[in-house]
Amino acid sequence: MRRIRVYVDTSVFGGTADDEFAAASQRFFQRVHGGDFIVLVSELTIRELMKSPTKVQQVLADLPEGSVEMVPADQEAMALAKAYLDEGILTGSSVADALHVATAVVAGAELILSWNFKHIVNYDRIRKYNGVNALRGYPSIEIRSPLEMTYGDEGENV
């Protein structure tokens, strides 16, 4: 079975320790342990996780070998993030969110997983991100919350 490459932002790791988001976040990571997904993380995610409680940091540390891929937030990703800002999709105060999306796109992630409904998992913004991506020769990116990744019957292959 081919594993889906998913860029996971910091909010999903943090969601494992949040009453509202814990069940869906933990279920997603169980599916990673089960071999369904490859988790893409960037240096930005690592920096943000370093400010999190140890139990949140441990979620990444506990992922199985071969299930995590580090992706760079390089010049290409920074240029795409700047394009998102220049187009007014986000403001300058949300540079990190723009960089998360751009890094995932440049890395060829199949989707982005986030609990950030204001700046990332947002229908209007997703359409705009993908518009900029198309104009710059990048593919569209799916953006979802962990809730959309955890429904279905137990043991069902999705």
N, C-alpha and C positions, 0 to 999 in steps of 0.2 A: 504494500500500500504506500502510495506517495504521501509524504507529510506536507502539510500546508505551511508555508513560511509566513509567520504572523509577527509584525512589529508590535511589541507590547510596550505601552508607555508606563510611566511610573505609577499612574493612578490605579492600574490593575494590580500591581504588586501591593500597593497600599490598601487596595480594596479587600485584600485577604484579612485585614485586621480591623475592618470597619463593619459594624453591625448591618448596615443597609446593603453593603456590596459583598460581604464575605462569602455567602453561599455560591453565588455565580462565579466570583473570582477563584475560589478554591476549586470549584468543579472544572473550570478551564484548566487550571494547573494540574489537576488529576488527569485530564485528557492529554496534557503534555507528557506526563509520566507514563501514560499508556501508549505513547508513540504517535499520536494523531498530528502533532504540530511541532514545528521548529520555531523557537522563540527568537526573534531578532531584537537585540538591544543595542543602543548606541552609547557612546561616551556620555552624552547628555543624560541618558537614563541612569547610568551608573553614578554620575555626580549627584543627581537628584536623590537617588536611593541612599547615598551616603548620609543624607540628612534625616533619613527615616529611622524608626525604631529597629533594633536588631532583629526582631522577629519578622519584619518586613524584608529586610536585607537577606535574611536566611532563605526566603522563598526562592530567590534567584540562585543562591548558593546550593540549594538542595535539588535543583533541576538535574536530570540525568545527563551524563556525558553524551555529547552528540546532539543534544536537543536545544542548544543555545548557539547562536551565531552573532558575533560582534560585528556591527556595521558602523562605518565611519560617518561622522557628521563632517564631511569634507567640504572643500571649496565649492564643488558642484551642488551639494545639498544646501550650503549657505546661500548660493546664488538663487536657487529655487525658492528658498524661504524668503529671501528679499523680494522676489517677484510676487509672492503671496502678499507681502506687506505693501508693496508698491501698488498692487491692485485693490488695496483696501479690504482684503478678506479679514485681516486682523490688524490691530494697531501695534505700535512699537512696544507697548507693554506686554505683548504676547509673543515676543520673538521666540521663546523656547517652544511654544506650541507650534508655531510655523516651522521651526527646525525639526521637531518630531515628525511632522507630516512629510516635509521635504526629504528627510533622511530615509524614511520608509520608501518613498517613491523612488529615489535614486538607487536604493539598495535592491529594488525589484521585489519588495514585499508583496504578497498577494492581498493582504489586508492589514489594517491597523486596528488594534483593540485598545479601547480607552473608556474611562468613565467621565471624561471631560466633555460634557454635553454643551457647554457654552462655546468652546473654541474648536473642538475636533469632531465629536460625534454630533453633528448639527447639519440637518438636511441642506439648508441654504449654503452653508460654508462648504460642504462636501461638493456640491455642484460647482462652486467657484474654484475650489482647489483643482478639480478635474478639468475645468475650463482652462486654467493656467497651464496645467500639465499638458493638455492637448496642444496648446499654442506653442509650447516649448519642446514638443516631440516626445513627451513621456506618456506612458499608458495611464488610464484611469486607475484609481485605487479604491477599494472597498474600505469603508470605515464603519465599525460596529462596536457595540458594547458587549461585555462578556455575557449578558443575558441572552443575546442572540446566538451565542456559541454553545449554550449548555442545555437547550431544550431537546426533547426527544425521549424515547424510551431508554431505560437503562440497558446498556449493552448494544444499543443500536449503532451501526456504523453510519455516520453522517457523510 
